[in-house]
Amino acid sequence: MSSQTRSPNAELGLLDATMIGMGAMIGAGIFVLTGLAAEIAGPAAIAVFALNGVVTAFTGLSYAELAASIPKSGGGYAFVREIFDDFASFIMGWMLWFAYMIAGALYALGFAPNFLELLHVYGIVPPPDAVGAVAIPVIEASLPLSVLLAFVAVFALVALNAVSTAASGSAETIFTIIKVSILVVFVGFGLASPMFSGAEFQPLFPQGATAILPAMGLTFIAFEGYDLITTVTEEVKNPRENIPKAIFISLGVTVVVYLAVVTVAVGTLGADGLAAAGEAGIATAATSFMPTGLPIIQNGGALIVFGAVFSTLTALNAVVIASSRVAFSMGREGQLLPSFGQLHHRFGTPFVAIVASAVVMLGSVVLPTQSAGNMSSLFFLLSFIIVNVAVIRLRRERPDMNRPYKMPFYPAPPLIGIALNLLLTVVLVAYLVRTDPLALALSVGWILLGGLAFLALKQRTDAQSEGGEDNRDTAATTEG
């Protein structure tokens, strides 16, 4: 039986869809960015996460309305494809596909040191920075163990996604529940700690109120992820109703979890102590107030390492799902090779799209971590701007379209979303010009490569169309 181009089976429920969004958002960011935010904004780090949640919600409203109106897999690409011309929709998909794949490489590399640290806690391996390279006799080379573990994580989750959508969705749900449970335990012990009873949150703005702006830019990436839910729309049961619900639930729960964790961290260590701990801020806070000798988990620091391991795995699994669905949607629309838009005859999954996404993801491991992160953020911000424009254009061009969910106070939310995301984009580009020209150059290069790919695919399609017409003319002549 040959591969099929039908839609994937709807095997994911509301819980699975919600966990895809939460799994991507509650990633390693909350563990490593809290201390850095406190260093910039002091106790106002709490306000930083709250305001970023508000900023994100505006674009979330646009995603919810579009997903309910256009129940197709592919996320932002599917929406833009419905409304804009071929080139604009191709570039949108090209950017999103790359952004998800780059994010996957970052999550894979983030998993490796956390997993090594977890093994170190139990005395199985030396500290991560003391672990040497692993020889690979087959190719007569060696790789750092962290890179090898990153490859293993990608391969394992790609294999899971390739053989079963339901299994990958269930894994995402289980991993996310474990991760959130760990953070709930952290918050519970923190609130009950004598250290928190004497918490001091004043002065709230030691560096001035304007200090929250750069801190917001630093931590905004922690709120990217709800958009991944819309990449699997056709695999969700009753998508017109469940996709908007999943977006709002995942955003709401994530904001509550973030605020609780940051409040406990600032309240126990103090803003200065949290800032001094830097990227290890949450782990340091957990070690300071959580009891030792816990069953299986030795101490609070070990618990947070557990959380970081599951966080990177869930985020990686989510972007494996998302990147492949964008590629699948583009292939089905004829904007990538047709094989990308086909389902495996046995597994019913977009097998080629998953494997192709994994190849680029693994190749992206060679990029500098900071540059890869900056590129991903830039493409996400650009795509958010386009999605907000899309919801306005769809309202104008198709006012009578069936909209099971309509955002309140239209057109304010998408206009505010455009303004805020455009502001952050300008700030990020200015930052890249000064500090990371490589990321900016690679971003421009990827867009130019996309333009060439679009022209090549268009030429191929036109040639096939002309060939089909010639065959029909020949057949008509022969019959005559």
N, C-alpha and C positions, 0 to 999 in steps of 0.2 A: 504494500500500500504506500502510495507517495505521500509526501508532506502536504499539509493542508493550509489554506489561508483563512480559514474561519476564525472566529473569535475564540480565545481561550475559555475553558470551562469556568463558570462562576462558582468557585469553591471557597471563597473567603467571606466570613461573616463580618458584622460590625466590629467585634472585638479584634479580629485579625487586622482589619483595615486601620483601626485606631492604633494598634500596637506598631504598625509599620511607621506611622508618623511619630509616635513617642519614641520608638526605638532609634529613629534617626536624630531626633532633637535632643533627647537625654543621652547624649554621647559622652565622649571624654571631656567635652567643653566645660561642663559644670565642675569637674574635678580639677581642671588645670587653670581655668580662667578666673575663678572667684578671687584668689589671692592677688592676681594681677589687677583686677578691677578695684579691689580695696586699696592697692598701692596708688592708683590714680585718683580715685574719688573718695577714699576713706569710708566711713559708715554709709555714705550715700550709694555704695555698691548695691545696696538693697533697692534703691530707687532706679538704678541703672537697669537691673533685670526687669523691674516692673515696667519701665518706659519702653524697653525693647519689646516686651510682650504686647504693649499697646500698638507700637509701630507695626509689628508683624500682623496684628489682627486685621488691619485695613486690607492688606493684600490677601489675607485668608478669606475675607468676605468675597472677594472677586473670584478666588479659586472655587469657593463653595457654589456660587451662582453658576459659573461656567460648567462645573462638573455635573451639576444637576440638569443643566440645559443640554449639554453635549456629553452624554455618557459613553465616552470612548477612552480606551487606554492611551497613554502617551503623555499625560499631564499637560503642561503648558503648550507643548508642541501640537497636541490634538486640537486645542482651542484655537491657536493661531492658524492652523491649517484650515479650519472651518471658515475663517473670516478673512484672512489675508491672501495675497497671491503666492505663487509657487516659491519664488526666491525668498521672500520674507519668512514663510513657514519653514523652509529648509534650513535657513540660518538659525532660526529659533531652535529647531530640533538638534542641529549640529552643536550649538552652544550647550544645550541641556545635557545631551549625551556625554559630551566631554567633561562637563562640570561634575556629573555623577561619577564618571570613571576616575577622575582625578581625586575626588573625595574618597572613593574606595581605596585608592592607593594609600592615602593618608591614614585611613582607619586601619588598614592592614599593618602599616608600619607602627601605628600607635598600639595595636594589640601586642606586638612582639615584646617590647620592653616591659609592659605590664605583666605579661605572662611569665617572663623571666623573673621579674620581681616577686611574683607569687610563688614560683618555685624556690626562689632564694629565701623567702620567709620560712619555708619548711625545711631549709637546709639541703635542698636537692641539688642546686647549682650555686656557683659564686654569684656575687652582685652582678647585675646586668652589664655594667661597664667593665667588668673583669672577664666576661665570657669572650673567648676568642673566636676565630673563624672556624668553619667546618669544612674539611676537605671533601671535594667531590671527585673521586677517582675517575669516574666515567669521562669527565671533561677535563681532567687534570687541572682543576682550579679549586679555589676555595671561596666561600661566601661567609659573611658575618652571620652568626646564628639568628640575629634579629631579622635579617632579610629572608633567610630560609623559612623562618616561622611565618613571616608575612606571606610568602608564597603558599605555604601549607594552608593558612587560613583562607586565602582566596580560592585555592583549588577545592577545599572542602565545601565551602558555601556555594561555589559555582556548580559542583557536582550535585548538591542537594537541590538547587534551583532548577538544574537541567532535567532532573528526573521527576520532580513533583512540585507543583505550585502549592498544594495543600501542605506538604511537609515543610517547605520553606516558610510558609505563613505561620504554621504551628511553632516552628523553631523561634521565629521572631517573637511570637506571643510569650513563649516560655522564658526566653532570655530577658525580655523587657520586664516581665513580672518579677523575676529574680532581682534585676537591677533596681527597680523602683522599691522593692521590699527592703533592699539594703539601705537605700537612702532614707526610707521611713524609719528604720531602726536607728540610723544616725541621728535623725531629727528627734526621735523619742528620747534617746539617752541624753542628747544635748539640752532639751527643754527641762529635763529632770535634774540636770547637773547644778550643783551649787555655783559653778562658774557662771552659769547663765542668769541666775537669780540676781547677780550683781552687775548685769550687763550695762554698759554705758554706750549710748549711741550719739552722744553730743561731744563736740559740735558735729552736726550732720554733714556740713560742707567745709571741711578744714582747708581745702584748696580752692574754695569758691564754687558756686553753683555751676559755672561753665565747665568745670572739670568732668562733669558727667558725660559730656559729648564725646570726647575721645574714648572714654571708658565704654560708652555705648557702641562705638565703632568696633572696639576690640572684641566685645562679647556678642555682637549681633549674630555671628555665625552659629552660636548655640541655639538659635531659634529657626534655623533652616532645617526643614525636614517634613513639615506637614504637607508640602507640595508633592512629596513622594506618594502620598495616598492616591492622588489622581492619576498616577502612572499605571495603576492596576485596576482602573475603573471597571473594565469588562470582566474582571475576575472576582468582583465583589457582588454578592447577592443584593438585589434591589438597590442598584447604585444611585439612582436619583434621590433616594432618601438617605441611604447609609453613608455615602461619601461626604455630604455636608456635615452630617452628625459626627463622623470620624474626625473631620478637620477641626471642628469646634471642641470636641472632647479632648483630643490630643493636645491642642493649644492650651486649653484651660487647665488640664491636669499638669502639663509641663510647667506653666507659669507658677502654679501653686507649689509644685515640688521645688522649683528653683528658688522661689522666695523663702520657703521654709528652710532650705539648706543654707542659703546665704545668711539669713537672719541668725541661725544657730551658730554658724562659723564666726560671724562678726561678734555675736553676743558672748561667745566663750573665749575666743582668742583675743578679741579686740581688733580694731581695724589695723593698728600698727603690727600686731603679732601676725595677723593673717597676711599682711603685705610682706612682712619679712620672710614668711614661709614660701611666698611666690607660688609656683606651679604645684607645690605640694601642700597648699593651704588646707584643703579639706582633709587630707590624710593627717596632717599635723593636728588639726582640731580634734579629729576622732581619737587620736592617740592621747590627747590631753584629758579627755573626760570619760572615755569609755573604759569599762573594767577589763582587766586582763584575765587570761585563763578561761576564755569562753570555749564552749565545745566546738571542736573543729577549727573555728576562727580563734587565733591566739590573742589578738588585740584589735583595737580600733583601726590601726593603720592597715592591718591585714584585711580587715573587712572592706575598707575602701579600695584596696588593690583588687579584691574580688569584684567589686562594683565596676572598676575601671575595665577589667577584662571583659565582663559581660557587656559593658557599654560599647566598647569598640567592636565586639562581635555583632551586636544588634545593628549598629550603624552600618557596618560593612555589609551585612546581609540585606539591609534595606536598600543600599545603593546598588547592589548586584541586581536586585529586583527592578529598581527604577531605571537604571541605565539600559538594561536589556529590553524593557517595555518601550522605552523611547525609540530604540533602534528597530524593534518589531513594528511599531506603528509607522515609522518612516518607510520601512521596507514594504509594508502593506499598501502604503499610499504611492509607491513607485518612486520614492525619493532616496532610497538606498537600493542595493541589489535585491531582486525579488526573494532570494533565499532568506534574507533577514525577516521578511514578513510571513514566513511559513512556520507552521507548528509541526513538531516531531510526530510522526505517524503513530508512535507507541506511547510516548510520554505526554503528548498534548501540551508541550511547553515550547516557547520560542527558542529552540535549542541553538540555532545558528547565531541569533542575536545575543544570547547569553555567552556563548563561547567567544564571539568577537569582542564583546565588551570586556570579558576577562583578559583577553590578550592585551588590549590597550591599557587596562588597569595595571597589569603586571609590568608592562613596559614603562608606565609612568612612575614606577618606584625609583627610577634613576634620577628623577627631577629633585632639585633641592626642596626640602619640606616647606619652607616658608614661601617659596615661589609657587609651588603647587597650591597651597592654601589660598594665596592671593588671587591666583587665576580662577579658582573655583568660586570664590566670593564675588569676583567681578562678573563672571558669567551668570551667577544666580541673581545678582542685583539687576543686570540688564534684562534678564528673562522676567523678573517680577514687574519691571516697568512695562514691558510689552503685554503681559497678562492683564494689567490694569487698563491699558489702552484698549485691549481686545474686548473687555466687558462693556466699555462705553460704546465702542463701535457696533457691537452686537445689539445693544439696546436700541441704537439709532436705526440700524438697517433692518432689524427683525423685531419690531415692537410687539408683534402678536405671537412670538415664539412661546412654546410651552416652557415655563420656568417654574418647576416644582419648588425651588427656593429662590426668593428675591431678597437681595440685601436691603436693609433699612437705610433711610436717609440718602438714597441715591440722588445725585452723583457724588456726594461728598467723599465716601470711603475710597473709591478708585482715584479720585483727584488727589486726595491727601496721600494715598499710597504712591502715586507717581512722583509727587513732590519730594516725599521723604526718601524714596529709593534713589531718585535722581541726585539728591543732595549727597547721600552716602556714596554713590558712584563717583561723583566729582571729587569728593574728599579722597576716596581710595585711589583714583587715577593720579591725583596730585601726589599722593604718598608714594605710589609706585615709581613715578618719574624721579623722585628724590632718592628712594631707598632700594627699589627692586626693579630696575629697567629690564632685567631678564624676563620677569613675569609679564611685563607689559609687551615686550617684543614677542614672546611666545603666544600671548593672547591674540595679538594682531596676526601673527603667522597662522594660527589655527583658523581664524576667520577667512584669511586669504586662501588657505588650503580648502576650506569649505566651498568658497566660490569656484575654485577649479573643479572640485568634485561635482558640484551642481552642474557646471557646463558639460563635463564629461558624461554624466548620467543622462542629461537632457539630449546630448548628441546621440547617445546609445539608444534612447527611447525613440527619437525621431527616425533613426536608421531602421529600427525594427518596424516602426509604423509604415515607412515607405516600402520595406520589404514585404509586409503583409498586403499592402495595396497592389504591388506588382504581382504577387501570387494570385490575388483575386482576379486581376485583369487577365492573367494568363489562363486561369481556369475558365473565365467567361469566354475567351477567344476559342479555347479548345472545344467547349460545349457548342459554340456557334458553328 
